[in-house]
Amino acid sequence: MSSEINLNCDLRNGHLGEEKRAQRHHAVVTLNDEQLAAVEGWRTAHGIAAQSDALGELVRLGLLSEIAKIFRLISDNRAPTTGQSCNTPNGQAARDERAKL
């Protein structure tokens, strides 16, 4: 069985020098019983009164998590790997140094 929930999102609108107006956008979200119970538990644990506010916050947190994953992926790909020799392939310089001992 699934349940439908109306999700209200606040978006700020306006131009420089104008007061920003909040716009409410409505979306229908279909959740199964397990997902709905999880949302309700999270909402209660965080003291959020409205179900739609809880869902909006969970969406925001999920998006921030995804952005953080992408940032970490990009950062990890740019960082130099430790223990690699820059001037010889396959760590040959390190093996040569060990052979001298």
DSSP file (Angstrom, degrees, kcal/mol; ACC not computed):
  #  RESIDUE AA STRUCTURE BP1 BP2  ACC     N-H-->O    O-->H-N    N-H-->O    O-->H-N    TCO  KAPPA ALPHA  PHI   PSI    X-CA   Y-CA   Z-CA
    1    1 A M              0   0    0      0, 0.0    32,-1.2     0, 0.0     2,-0.3   0.000 360.0 360.0 360.0 144.6    0.0    0.0    0.0
    2    2 A S  E     -A   32   0A   0     30,-0.2     2,-0.4    31,-0.1    30,-0.3  -0.881 360.0-146.5-126.3 159.6    1.2    3.5   -0.7
    3    3 A S  E     -A   31   0A   0     28,-3.2    28,-2.8    -2,-0.3     2,-0.4  -0.949  10.9-137.7-124.4 144.3    0.4    6.9    0.6
    4    4 A E  E     -A   30   0A   0     -2,-0.4     2,-0.4    26,-0.2    26,-0.2  -0.859  20.0-173.1-102.6 138.5    0.4   10.3   -1.3
    5    5 A I  E     -A   29   0A   0     24,-2.4    24,-2.8    -2,-0.4     2,-0.5  -0.991  23.0-129.8-129.9 135.7    1.8   13.3    0.5
    6    6 A N  E     -A   28   0A   0     -2,-0.4     2,-0.6    22,-0.2    22,-0.2  -0.771  23.9-154.5 -84.6 127.2    1.7   16.9   -0.8
    7    7 A L  E     -A   27   0A   0     20,-3.2    20,-1.5    -2,-0.5     2,-0.5  -0.908   3.8-158.6-106.6 121.1    5.2   18.4   -0.5
    8    8 A N  E     -A   26   0A   0     -2,-0.6     2,-0.4    18,-0.2    18,-0.2  -0.868   8.4-168.1-101.9 130.2    5.4   22.2   -0.2
    9    9 A C  E     -A   25   0A   0     16,-1.8    16,-1.7    -2,-0.5     2,-0.5  -0.953  14.1-139.9-119.4 135.6    8.7   23.9   -1.2
   10   10 A D  E     -A   24   0A   0     -2,-0.4     2,-0.4    14,-0.2    14,-0.2  -0.822  21.5-179.4 -92.0 127.7    9.6   27.5   -0.5
   11   11 A L  E     -A   23   0A   0     12,-1.7    12,-2.1    -2,-0.5     2,-0.4  -0.996  23.1-131.6-124.0 134.3   11.5   29.2   -3.2
   12   12 A R  E     -A   22   0A   0     -2,-0.4     2,-0.3    10,-0.2    10,-0.2  -0.677  27.4-176.5 -86.6 136.9   12.7   32.8   -2.9
   13   13 A N  E     +A   21   0A   0      8,-1.7     8,-2.1    -2,-0.4     2,-0.2  -0.940  25.8  85.4-130.8 151.3   11.8   35.2   -5.7
   14   14 A G        -     0   0    0     -2,-0.3     2,-0.2     6,-0.2     6,-0.1  -0.740  57.3 -98.6 143.1 171.8   12.7   38.8   -6.3
   15   15 A H    >   -     0   0    0     -2,-0.2     3,-2.3     4,-0.2    -2,-0.0  -0.712  55.9 -66.6-117.1 168.7   15.3   41.1   -7.7
   16   16 A L  T 3  S+     0   0    0      1,-0.3    -1,-0.1    -2,-0.2     3,-0.1  -0.295 123.2  18.8 -55.4 135.5   18.0   43.2   -6.1
   17   17 A G  T 3  S+     0   0    0      1,-0.3     2,-0.3    -3,-0.1    -1,-0.3   0.317 105.9 103.3  84.8  -9.2   16.5   45.9   -4.0
   18   18 A E  S <  S-     0   0    0     -3,-2.3    -1,-0.3     1,-0.0     2,-0.2  -0.785  80.9-104.2-104.9 150.6   13.1   44.2   -3.8
   19   19 A E        -     0   0    0     -2,-0.3     2,-0.3    -3,-0.1    -4,-0.2  -0.509  41.4-115.4 -68.9 137.1   11.8   42.3   -0.8
   20   20 A K        -     0   0    0     -2,-0.2     2,-0.4    -6,-0.1    -6,-0.2  -0.562  26.7-150.9 -78.4 137.1   12.0   38.6   -1.5
   21   21 A R  E     -A   13   0A   0     -8,-2.1    -8,-1.7    -2,-0.3     2,-0.4  -0.891  10.7-130.4-108.8 137.3    8.7   36.7   -1.7
   22   22 A A  E     -A   12   0A   0     -2,-0.4     2,-0.4   -10,-0.2   -10,-0.2  -0.722  20.9-162.2 -85.3 131.1    8.2   33.1   -0.7
   23   23 A Q  E     -A   11   0A   0    -12,-2.1   -12,-1.7    -2,-0.4     2,-0.5  -0.933   9.1-142.8-112.0 138.5    6.5   31.0   -3.3
   24   24 A R  E     -A   10   0A   0     -2,-0.4     2,-0.4   -14,-0.2   -14,-0.2  -0.878  15.0-167.5-100.9 128.2    5.0   27.6   -2.3
   25   25 A H  E     -A    9   0A   0    -16,-1.7   -16,-1.8    -2,-0.5     2,-0.4  -0.934  10.2-144.6-114.8 139.7    5.2   24.9   -4.9
   26   26 A H  E     +A    8   0A   0     -2,-0.4     2,-0.4   -18,-0.2   -18,-0.2  -0.872  20.0 172.8-110.2 134.9    3.2   21.7   -4.5
   27   27 A A  E     -A    7   0A   0    -20,-1.5   -20,-3.2    -2,-0.4     2,-0.6  -0.992  28.4-129.7-135.9 144.6    4.4   18.2   -5.5
   28   28 A V  E     -A    6   0A   0     -2,-0.4     2,-0.5   -22,-0.2   -22,-0.2  -0.848  24.1-167.4 -96.2 126.5    2.7   14.9   -5.0
   29   29 A V  E     -A    5   0A   0    -24,-2.8   -24,-2.4    -2,-0.6     2,-0.6  -0.957   7.9-152.6-115.9 128.5    5.0   12.3   -3.4
   30   30 A T  E     +A    4   0A   0     -2,-0.5     2,-0.3   -26,-0.2   -26,-0.2  -0.902  19.7 177.0-104.2 122.5    4.1    8.6   -3.3
   31   31 A L  E     -A    3   0A   0    -28,-2.8   -28,-3.2    -2,-0.6     2,-0.1  -0.913  25.8-126.5-121.9 147.7    5.6    6.6   -0.5
   32   32 A N  E  >  -A    2   0A   0     -2,-0.3     4,-2.6   -30,-0.3     5,-0.2  -0.386  41.6 -94.8 -82.1 173.9    5.2    3.0    0.6
   33   33 A D  H  > S+     0   0    0    -32,-1.2     4,-2.4     1,-0.2     5,-0.2   0.872 124.8  51.1 -59.7 -39.6    4.2    2.2    4.2
   34   34 A E  H  > S+     0   0    0      2,-0.2     4,-2.0     1,-0.2    -1,-0.2   0.919 111.7  46.5 -65.2 -44.1    7.8    1.6    5.2
   35   35 A Q  H  > S+     0   0    0      2,-0.2     4,-2.5     1,-0.2    -2,-0.2   0.911 112.4  50.6 -64.3 -42.5    9.0    5.0    3.8
   36   36 A L  H  X S+     0   0    0     -4,-2.6     4,-2.7     1,-0.2    -2,-0.2   0.909 109.9  49.9 -63.0 -42.0    6.1    6.8    5.3
   37   37 A A  H  X S+     0   0    0     -4,-2.4     4,-2.4    -5,-0.2    -1,-0.2   0.890 110.7  50.6 -63.1 -38.8    6.8    5.3    8.7
   38   38 A A  H  X S+     0   0    0     -4,-2.0     4,-2.4     2,-0.2    -2,-0.2   0.912 111.3  47.8 -65.5 -42.6   10.5    6.3    8.4
   39   39 A V  H  X S+     0   0    0     -4,-2.5     4,-3.0     2,-0.2    -2,-0.2   0.927 112.5  49.3 -62.5 -45.3    9.5    9.9    7.5
   40   40 A E  H  X S+     0   0    0     -4,-2.7     4,-2.5     1,-0.2    -2,-0.2   0.899 111.4  48.9 -63.5 -40.7    7.1   10.1   10.4
   41   41 A G  H  X S+     0   0    0     -4,-2.4     4,-2.5     2,-0.2    -1,-0.2   0.918 113.8  46.0 -62.7 -43.8    9.8    8.7   12.8
   42   42 A W  H  X S+     0   0    0     -4,-2.4     4,-1.7     2,-0.2    -2,-0.2   0.915 112.6  51.0 -65.6 -43.1   12.3   11.2   11.6
   43   43 A R  H  <>S+     0   0    0     -4,-3.0     5,-2.3     1,-0.2     4,-0.4   0.931 113.2  45.0 -60.1 -47.0    9.8   14.1   11.7
   44   44 A T  H ><5S+     0   0    0     -4,-2.5     3,-1.2     1,-0.2    -1,-0.2   0.915 111.2  52.8 -63.5 -44.4    8.9   13.2   15.3
   45   45 A A  H 3<5S+     0   0    0     -4,-2.5    -1,-0.2     1,-0.3    -2,-0.2   0.801 114.0  43.5 -62.7 -29.2   12.5   12.8   16.4
   46   46 A H  T 3<5S-     0   0    0     -4,-1.7    -1,-0.3    -3,-0.2    -2,-0.2   0.363 110.5-119.7-100.3   4.7   13.4   16.2   15.0
   47   47 A G  T < 5 +     0   0    0     -3,-1.2     2,-0.6    -4,-0.4    -3,-0.2   0.817  55.5 156.8  66.0  31.9   10.3   18.0   16.4
   48   48 A I      < -     0   0    0     -5,-2.3    -1,-0.2    -6,-0.2    -2,-0.1  -0.813  29.0-159.9 -94.0 125.1    9.0   19.1   13.0
   49   49 A A        +     0   0    0     -2,-0.6     2,-0.4     1,-0.0    -1,-0.2   0.928  68.6  58.2 -73.4 -47.1    5.2   19.7   13.1
   50   50 A A     >  -     0   0    0      1,-0.1     4,-1.9    -7,-0.1     5,-0.1  -0.702  68.2-144.9 -96.2 135.5    4.2   19.4    9.4
   51   51 A Q  H  > S+     0   0    0     -2,-0.4     4,-2.4     1,-0.2     5,-0.2   0.881 102.6  53.5 -60.7 -40.4    4.8   16.4    7.4
   52   52 A S  H  > S+     0   0    0      1,-0.2     4,-2.3     2,-0.2    -1,-0.2   0.859 106.8  52.2 -66.8 -34.2    5.5   18.4    4.2
   53   53 A D  H  > S+     0   0    0      2,-0.2     4,-2.2     1,-0.2    -1,-0.2   0.897 109.3  50.3 -66.2 -39.2    8.1   20.5    6.1
   54   54 A A  H  X S+     0   0    0     -4,-1.9     4,-2.5     2,-0.2    -2,-0.2   0.927 111.4  47.6 -63.9 -45.0    9.8   17.2    7.2
   55   55 A L  H  X S+     0   0    0     -4,-2.4     4,-2.4     1,-0.2    -2,-0.2   0.904 110.6  52.0 -63.7 -40.9    9.8   15.9    3.6
   56   56 A G  H  X S+     0   0    0     -4,-2.3     4,-2.2     1,-0.2    -1,-0.2   0.904 111.2  47.4 -60.7 -41.3   11.2   19.3    2.3
   57   57 A E  H  X S+     0   0    0     -4,-2.2     4,-2.7     2,-0.2    -2,-0.2   0.891 110.6  51.5 -68.3 -39.3   14.0   19.1    4.9
   58   58 A L  H  X S+     0   0    0     -4,-2.5     4,-2.3     2,-0.2    -2,-0.2   0.888 110.2  49.3 -64.6 -38.2   14.8   15.5    4.0
   59   59 A V  H  X S+     0   0    0     -4,-2.4     4,-2.4     2,-0.2    -2,-0.2   0.931 111.5  49.4 -64.0 -45.1   15.0   16.4    0.3
   60   60 A R  H  X S+     0   0    0     -4,-2.2     4,-2.3     1,-0.2    -2,-0.2   0.929 112.6  47.0 -59.5 -46.5   17.3   19.3    1.1
   61   61 A L  H  X S+     0   0    0     -4,-2.7     4,-2.2     1,-0.2    -1,-0.2   0.885 111.4  51.6 -64.1 -39.3   19.6   17.1    3.2
   62   62 A G  H  X S+     0   0    0     -4,-2.3     4,-2.1     2,-0.2    -1,-0.2   0.903 110.2  48.3 -63.7 -41.5   19.6   14.4    0.5
   63   63 A L  H  X S+     0   0    0     -4,-2.4     4,-2.3     2,-0.2    -2,-0.2   0.907 110.7  50.7 -65.9 -41.4   20.6   17.0   -2.1
   64   64 A L  H  X S+     0   0    0     -4,-2.3     4,-2.3     1,-0.2    -1,-0.2   0.890 109.1  52.4 -62.8 -38.2   23.4   18.4    0.1
   65   65 A S  H  X S+     0   0    0     -4,-2.2     4,-2.0     2,-0.2    -2,-0.2   0.911 109.5  48.4 -62.9 -43.2   24.7   14.8    0.7
   66   66 A E  H  X S+     0   0    0     -4,-2.1     4,-2.0     2,-0.2    -2,-0.2   0.896 110.9  50.6 -64.8 -40.4   24.8   14.2   -3.1
   67   67 A I  H  X S+     0   0    0     -4,-2.3     4,-2.4     1,-0.2    -1,-0.2   0.905 109.4  51.5 -63.1 -41.2   26.6   17.5   -3.7
   68   68 A A  H  X S+     0   0    0     -4,-2.3     4,-2.6     2,-0.2    -2,-0.2   0.883 107.3  52.9 -63.7 -38.8   29.1   16.5   -0.9
   69   69 A K  H  X S+     0   0    0     -4,-2.0     4,-2.4     2,-0.2    -1,-0.2   0.924 110.4  47.1 -61.7 -44.5   29.8   13.1   -2.6
   70   70 A I  H  X S+     0   0    0     -4,-2.0     4,-2.4     2,-0.2    -2,-0.2   0.908 111.5  51.0 -63.9 -42.1   30.5   14.8   -5.9
   71   71 A F  H  X S+     0   0    0     -4,-2.4     4,-2.9     1,-0.2    -2,-0.2   0.928 111.3  47.8 -61.1 -45.3   32.8   17.4   -4.2
   72   72 A R  H  X S+     0   0    0     -4,-2.6     4,-2.9     2,-0.2     5,-0.2   0.904 110.9  51.8 -63.0 -40.8   34.7   14.5   -2.5
   73   73 A L  H  X S+     0   0    0     -4,-2.4     4,-1.8     2,-0.2    -1,-0.2   0.927 113.2  43.6 -61.3 -45.7   35.0   12.6   -5.7
   74   74 A I  H  X S+     0   0    0     -4,-2.4     4,-1.2     2,-0.2    -2,-0.2   0.920 115.0  49.4 -65.5 -44.0   36.5   15.6   -7.5
   75   75 A S  H  X S+     0   0    0     -4,-2.9     4,-1.3     1,-0.2     3,-0.4   0.904 110.6  50.3 -62.9 -42.1   38.8   16.5   -4.6
   76   76 A D  H  < S+     0   0    0     -4,-2.9    -1,-0.2     1,-0.2    -2,-0.2   0.860 108.3  52.9 -65.4 -35.5   40.1   12.9   -4.4
   77   77 A N  H  < S+     0   0    0     -4,-1.8    -1,-0.2    -5,-0.2    -2,-0.2   0.752 111.3  46.4 -72.2 -23.3   40.8   12.8   -8.1
   78   78 A R  H  < S+     0   0    0     -4,-1.2    -1,-0.2    -3,-0.4    -2,-0.2   0.706  92.5  92.9 -90.5 -21.4   42.9   16.0   -7.9
   79   79 A A  S  < S-     0   0    0     -4,-1.3     2,-0.1    -5,-0.1    -4,-0.0  -0.511  82.8-113.7 -76.2 138.8   44.9   15.0   -4.8
   80   80 A P        -     0   0    0      0, 0.0     2,-0.4     0, 0.0    -1,-0.1  -0.434  31.0-115.2 -69.1 145.6   48.3   13.4   -5.5
   81   81 A T    >   -     0   0    0     -2,-0.1     3,-0.9     1,-0.1     2,-0.1  -0.671  29.9-123.2 -83.1 133.0   48.5    9.8   -4.3
   82   82 A T  T 3  S+     0   0    0     -2,-0.4     3,-0.1     1,-0.2    -1,-0.1  -0.416  89.2  30.2 -74.8 151.2   51.0    9.2   -1.5
   83   83 A G  T 3  S+     0   0    0      1,-0.3     2,-0.4    -2,-0.1    -1,-0.2   0.466  87.7 122.1  83.8   1.9   53.8    6.7   -2.0
   84   84 A Q    <   -     0   0    0     -3,-0.9     2,-0.4     6,-0.0    -1,-0.3  -0.814  60.0-130.9 -99.8 138.5   54.1    7.1   -5.7
   85   85 A S        -     0   0    0     -2,-0.4     6,-0.2     3,-0.2     5,-0.1  -0.704   9.5-155.2 -83.8 134.4   57.4    8.2   -7.3
   86   86 A C  S    S+     0   0    0     -2,-0.4    -1,-0.1     1,-0.2    -2,-0.0   0.763  88.2  42.2 -80.3 -24.6   56.9   11.0   -9.8
   87   87 A N  S    S+     0   0    0      1,-0.1    -1,-0.2     2,-0.0    -2,-0.0   0.549 111.8  45.5-107.1  -6.0   60.0   10.3  -11.9
   88   88 A T  S >  S-     0   0    0     -3,-0.0     3,-0.8     0, 0.0    -3,-0.2  -0.996  80.1-115.6-135.7 144.0   60.0    6.5  -12.3
   89   89 A P  G >  S+     0   0    0      0, 0.0     3,-1.5     0, 0.0     4,-0.1  -0.424  91.3   8.6 -74.7 149.6   57.2    4.1  -13.2
   90   90 A N  G 3  S-     0   0    0      1,-0.3    -6,-0.0    -2,-0.1     0, 0.0   0.699 123.3 -70.2  59.6  25.0   56.0    1.4  -10.8
   91   91 A G  G <> S+     0   0    0     -3,-0.8     4,-1.7    -6,-0.2     3,-0.5   0.790  81.6 154.3  68.7  27.6   58.1    2.7   -7.8
   92   92 A Q  H <>  +     0   0    0     -3,-1.5     4,-2.5     1,-0.2     5,-0.2   0.852  67.8  58.4 -58.3 -36.8   61.4    1.6   -9.3
   93   93 A A  H  > S+     0   0    0      1,-0.2     4,-2.1     2,-0.2    -1,-0.2   0.899 105.3  49.5 -62.0 -40.6   63.3    4.3   -7.4
   94   94 A A  H  > S+     0   0    0     -3,-0.5     4,-2.0     2,-0.2    -1,-0.2   0.903 111.2  48.6 -65.8 -40.9   62.1    2.9   -4.1
   95   95 A R  H  X S+     0   0    0     -4,-1.7     4,-2.1     1,-0.2    -2,-0.2   0.897 110.0  52.5 -65.5 -39.2   63.1   -0.6   -5.0
   96   96 A D  H  X S+     0   0    0     -4,-2.5     4,-1.2     1,-0.2    -2,-0.2   0.902 109.1  49.8 -62.6 -41.0   66.5    0.7   -6.1
   97   97 A E  H  X S+     0   0    0     -4,-2.1     4,-0.7     1,-0.2     3,-0.3   0.899 111.0  48.8 -64.7 -41.2   67.0    2.4   -2.7
   98   98 A R  H >< S+     0   0    0     -4,-2.0     3,-0.7     1,-0.2    -1,-0.2   0.863 107.0  56.7 -65.9 -35.7   66.0   -0.8   -0.9
   99   99 A A  H 3< S+     0   0    0     -4,-2.1    -1,-0.2     1,-0.2    -2,-0.2   0.798 100.0  59.2 -66.2 -29.5   68.4   -2.9   -3.0
  100  100 A K  H 3<        0   0    0     -4,-1.2    -1,-0.2    -3,-0.3    -2,-0.2   0.765 360.0 360.0 -70.2 -25.9   71.3   -0.6   -2.0
  101  101 A L    <<        0   0    0     -3,-0.7    -1,-0.3    -4,-0.7    -2,-0.2   0.481 360.0 360.0 -75.3 360.0   70.8   -1.5    1.7
